[in-house]
């Protein structure tokens, strides 16, 4: 029974819950049992609380029994990236400096998920303050990829991606600053979406770079991702960047795309500058095969030039550290979080310095130093100011591209999952792995990643997942779900079943 429950999609699980053939308590317990079984090795979760989750599930069951109208996802378990504050579980952002911190309020995305009846099943692991592309930078240890447990799951939201890939949760919330939802989705064979900037409230998200951060959904299918997107989207007066607009149903768009026919006449742009020299050969092969499937369904493949994309990584890694250095200044040992007091007659400055030395990891320190330098007198215009000008040029490149095409397609990540520790402390290798995802964040446009096959790199006969990234103009999130569901259907037809069904079923943490 439990095995059957955890292998249901969120949509399937929701249907079972709605008919009463399955209770929310049963669904929550099955996933808690799965976490207990496999997470010892995977480390997708930083915190679970069975009593809290089961109490929330019982409340949903009681409301359903009383005949109260409930949302489509009511009773479905949800994993929450630890960058989002919650009242019922700690929020650490993967950092020692926030160890044990409990928020007095829920992040808006979490609050809306609760209002929709979703049950918080636990907080997921992440690169510290979302600074990383592998989830190796967590202060609490790395998360492991269920496809090969010696591999990274991507980052910063590797915990959320692994939670859904390893059947520990059907849905998860993530955050995407430069690809932190989409890149882990690609490396774990799952689906992840970065909404249009401002489409989902950032209130209650522990900030990394405020002009780039975006909260979004993670799941095993496009429809499930769309259902969660619908639950969390919309204007929030607590967030000054939140958009005042009505959004169409993403789930309706996904269902329309899955029904067939939506690819005919779709103009799909392929940006020369996103086909990087470092793209692995089999990743490129899977991408080209996906394009061929699209063309066979009537889509038009259009080559596109975006000349300023080659500067995106450089601009991003000036803007992000600058904003991060400002956002992380609040972690000063005085107001909340960790406090380390040196021996002797320590001043406030001594305490602050000692606390930040112990509480922040190496990557966080690196980016704070870079960002502070970029914002310093005499260098602001040369570095941060110039990076913002490049950002404007990238936005113009996108505007010109979307005048010619409906969506842009690229590999989500240039490589498959690499071995834990193999980058050997060279941050540039991680930075460059975000080269295809970063432009969307600089422009504020929506992006979606979905699996399109496996690549047998590094001698792994079974292969590792490869993701397809789709990008659309701002506010056209529904277009992505429509096209994404259509591609997902084509891949399933080609392979004889949904991609997620190929995910390894781990036993006790072993493959």
N, C-alpha and C positions, 0 to 999 in steps of 0.2 A: 504493500500500500504506500509506504513512505517513498519508495523508489519511484512509483508512478507519479506521486504528487510533485516531487522535485523536478521531474522531467517534463512537466507541463509548461507550456508558455504562459505568460501572464494572462493573455486573453482566454486561453483554455481554462486556467485556474479560476479566473473571474466568473466564467460561465458555470463551472461546477459549484462555486460558492453561491451564485445567484439562485440556482435551483434547489439548494439545500442538501445536495448529495455529498457535500464536503463542508466542514465547518472551518471558520477562520482559525480556531484553536488547532485543529488538525493540520492546517497548512503551515501555521507558525511552528508547531512542534516538529513537523517533518523537516523543515529547513534548519531549525536549531539543532536537530540530531545530525543533519548533514554537516553543519559547521563543526560540531564536536568530533565528527568522524574524520574529516580531511583537513581542517584548518590548522592543525598542529604543525604541518609541514608547509602549507601554502601561505599562511600568515596574511590572509586577505583582510581579516578583521582585527581591529585594535580593542574593541570592546563589545561585548554582548551582555544582555541582562534578561535571562529567560523569564523571570517574574514580571518585568516591565512589559516585554513583548506579548506574553500570554495574557496579561491583564487587558492590554489593548485589543487583542484578538477576541477575548470574551465579551468586551464591550460591543464590538461589531456584531458578534453573534446575537447578543441581546437586542440590539437595535433592529436587526433583520427579523428576529422572531416576533418583535413587536409590530412589524409591518411598516417600519419607518422607511421612507424612500432613501436609497443609498446610491452612491456613485458606482460606475461600472467596475472600478478596481477595488471596491470595498472588501477588506479582508485579505488582500494580496500582500505578502511580505515585501518589504523594501529595505535595501541596504543604503546607508547614508555615508558619503565621503566625509571624513573627519574634519574637513575644512568648514563644514556647516555646523553652527551651534545648535544644540538641542537641550531641552530641559531635563530629559530623562536619562541621558548618558553623557559622559565627558566629551569635550571637544578640545583636541590637542593640536590639530593641524600637523600631526606627525612630529612634533617638537617637544623636547624636554622642558622648554621654557614655559609650556602650557600644561605640563603633566598634571592630570587630575582636575583641570579646570571644568567647572560646570556653569553653564550660562543660565541667567534668570529668564531667558526668552528663547523661543524657537526662531531659527531662520525662516523667512517667509516661504521659501520653497518647501521646507519641512512642514510648516504650519498648513500649507495648502494640501500637501500630501496627506496629512492627518485628516484634514477636513474631507478629503475624498475617500477616507476610510482605509488608507494604506497603513500597514503595521510595521513600525520601525523594528527591524530584526537585528540591527547592530551598526556600528561605526567602522568604516573601512580604512585600511592603511593607505599611506600616500607619502610621496617625497615631502620632506619638511617644508612647510609653508608653500607647497606646490612647486618647489624649485628642483626640477629634475625631470628626466625622461625615461626613468627605469624603475622607480620605487625602491631604488637602492639607498636613497638618501634619507629614508625614514629613521628617526632616532630609535625606533623600536624594532629594527631589523627589516630586511627586504621581503617583499612579497614574491612568491614563485609562480611561474606560468604553469598551469595544469597540463598544457600540451607537452611540456618537457620541464621538469621541476628544477633543472639546473639553469634555466633561462629566465630572463627578466620578463615581466608582463607589460613593459612600457610604463610611462608615467606622465604626469605625476599621479594620475588616478588609477594606478595598477590594482589597488585593492578592490575598487568598485567593479572593474572589468573582470577580475578573477572571480569575484563573488558570483557574477552571473554566468561566467564560463564554466565554473566548477559546480554549478547547480546548488550553490549555497543560498541564492536568492534569485527570484525571477526578474527583479527590477532593482536598479540602483541609481542614486543621484551622484553626479560628478561635477567637476568644475573644469573649464577649458580656458587657459590663458594664452597658450601657444600651440595647443593640440592635446591637452591633458585628458580629454575624453576620447578624441578620435584616434590618436596614436595607440593607446592601450587597447582600444577596440580592435584595431588592425592586428596587433600582435597576439591577441587572445581569441580571435575568431568570433567576436561579438559585434554588436551594433552600438554606435554612440553618436550623439548629435550635439553640436554647438549651436544654440539658437542665435538669431539676430541679436546683436548687442542691445540690451534693454528690454528684450522680449520676456525674460524671466528675471525676477527681482534678485539682486545681489545682497539685499539686506540680511544680515546674519551670516554672510560668508566671510571668513577670516581673510582679509584682503592681501593679495600679493601685488598686483598691478591694476589699479582701479579702472583704467581706461581699456584694459584688455580682458579682464576676468569675465567669465560668463558661466552661469550654472546651467546644467543640461542633463538629459536622461541617458541611461545605459540599459541595455537589455540584450536578449538573444535574437530577437526579430525586429524588423522595421515597424510592424504594427505595435508591438509591445512598447517600443521606444516612443512612438507617436502617442499612445495612450497616456504614458507618464508625462510627456510634454504638455498635453492638454490639461492635465491635472495641476501643473505648477505654473503655467504661463499666465500673463496678464499684468496690468498696471498695479503698482504698489506705491502708495504715497510715502512710505518710509525710504524709498530709493529715488534719489533725484535724477538718476539716469534711466529710470523705468519709463517705457514708452506708453503714451496714452493712445491706444488703438485697440480695436476689436480684432481678434485673431480667428481665422477659420479653424475648423477641426482638423488637426493633424491626422487623427485616426481615420477620419472620413477620407482624407487624401490618400493615406496608405492603403485603405481598402479599395479605393478606386484604382490605384496603381496595380495592385495585385490581381484585379479582375481582368487585366489585359487591355491592350490597345493604346495605352497612354504614351508609349514610346514613339509611335508613328508620327513623324514630322518633328520630333524633338531635336533641337540643335544642340549638340554636345561639343563643347570646346575642349581642345587639348592644348594646354599651354606649353610651348617649347621650353620655357625656363623652369617648369616643374618636373621635366623629365631629366633629372640630374645625372651627372656622370657616375655618381655613386649608387645608383639604383641597381640592386642585385639582378642578375640575368633572369632568374625565374620569377621574381617580382614583376619585372617588365613583361615577361611572357604572359603571366596571369592577367595583367592589365590589358595587354593587347588582345587577348582572348575575350575579355569582357567587352571591349570595344566592338569586336567582331559580332558578338551576340546582339549588342545594341543595334548595330548597323543592319543585321539580318531582320530585326523587328521593325525596321523603318526609320530609325534615328539617323540623323545626318551628323557625321563626324567632321568637325571644323577645326583646322589648325589655327592657333591663336598665338600672337606675340604679346608678351607683357614684360617689356625690357627692364623695368625697375624691380622685378621680383628677385633678381639676383642680389639685391642689396637688402632684402627683407630680414635675413637672419642678423646681419650687422645692426640694422636699425632697431630690431626687436631687442637685442641684447644690450642696447643702450637705454631704451625706453623702460623696459621691465626693471632692470636694477635701480634706475633712478626712482621710479615709483615705489619699488620695494623698500629702498632705504628710508623713504619717507613714511610708508605704512608701518614699518617695523620699529620705528623710533619709540612707539608707545610701550614696547616691552622693555621697561626700564627698572624692574625689580621693586618699584615703589607702589604702583597702583594695583597690580594683580600678577599672578603667575609666580614663577620661581624666584627665590631670593637667595643669593650666596653672599655671606658676610665674611670678608677676610679677617684674619687675626689682627689684633691691635686696634688702634683708634681709626677705624675706617670712616672716610667721608662718604657722602652720597655718591660722588663720582667713582670712588673705589668699589662700592657695592654694585653700582651699575655695571662697571667694567667687568668685575668678577662674575656677575650673573650672566651677562651676555657671552662671556668666554665659555662658560660651562653649558649654558642653555641653548646656544645656537651651534649647529653643525657646520662643517667646513664649507659646503656649498652656499649656505645662507650667508656666512661671513664674507665669502668671495663676492657675492652679488651686492651686499650692502656696501662694501668697499668700492666696487666698481661704480655703483649708483651714486654714492656720495661724491666721488671724484668727478663724475659726469655733470653733476649739478653745482660743482664748486665755482666760485668766482674766477673768471678768466677762461673757463672751459665750457660753460653752459652753452654758449652759441656754437662752439666748435663741435660739441658732441651731442648733447640732448636736443638742442635746437635743430641741428642738421638732421638728426634722426627723425624728428617730427616732419621735416620737409620731405624726406624720403617716404614717410608714411602717406603724405598727401599724394605723392606721385604714384604710389601703389594703389591708392583708392581710385585715381584717375585711370590707371591701367585696367582695373576691374570694370569701371564704368564703360570704357571703350569696348572691352570684351563682351559685356552683357548687352551691348547694343547689337551684337552680331549673333550671340548664342543664348540659349535658355539656361543651361547649366554648364559648369566646367567640371571635367573629370581628371583625376590624377591618381597615382598610387598614394595611399594615405601615408605610408612610411616607405623610405627607400630600401629598407632591409626587413628581414624577419627578425624574430626575437634573438638577441645575442646572449651569450653565457654570462651569468652573474659574475661580476668582477673582471670581465674581460677587457673593459675599457680602461682599466688600470689607473684610475684617477685622472684620466685625460678628459676634462669637461667638454672640449671641443667636439669629441665624437658624439656625445649626447646632444649638444647644441645643434649639430648639423642634421641629426635625425628628425628634427622638427621643421626642416626646410620647406616641406610641402604643406604643412598645416599652418605655419605662422602667418602667411599673408592674409588669411581670412580674419584673424584676430586684429591685425593692423587696420583692416577695412571695416570691421564690425559686421561682416556678412555671415549668414548661416552656413554650416557645413555638416556633412553626415558621412560616417564611415560604415561600410558593411563588408562582410567577408565574401571573397570571390574565388577562393580555392586555397591550395597549399603549395608551398615551394619546398622542394627537397634540398635545402641548403645545408651545408656543414655535415653532409653525410647522413642526415636523418631520413631514413627511407619513408617514414610516415608523413614527413613534411611538417611545416609550420605555417600557420595562417597568414594570408595576404589580404589586405584591405583595399577597397576602392573608395576614394574620397569623391563626393559630389559637393559642389559649391553652387549657391544661387545668389541672386541680388538680395540686398537687405529687404526684409519683410516677406520674402517669398519662401519661408520655411516649408509651407505646405507643398510647394513644387518639389522640394527635395524628397519629402516622404512619398510623394506620388511616383517619382522616378526611382527612388530607392527600392520601394516595394516591387516595382516592375522588374528591376534588375535582380532582386532577391528571388523572384519567381523564375526567371530565366536560369539562374544558377541552380535552383532546386530541380528544375526540369532536366537540365543537363546532367546533373549528378545523381538523379534518382532519389532525392530527398533533401530536406532542409540541411543547411550547412551545420547548424548547431547540433544536429543529431550525431555528428561525427566527433564531437568533443569527448575526450577521454573520461570515462567514469573511474575516478580514483577510488581506491580502497584503502582506508586508513592512512591516507596521505601519499600512497605509492601509486605509480602509474600502472 
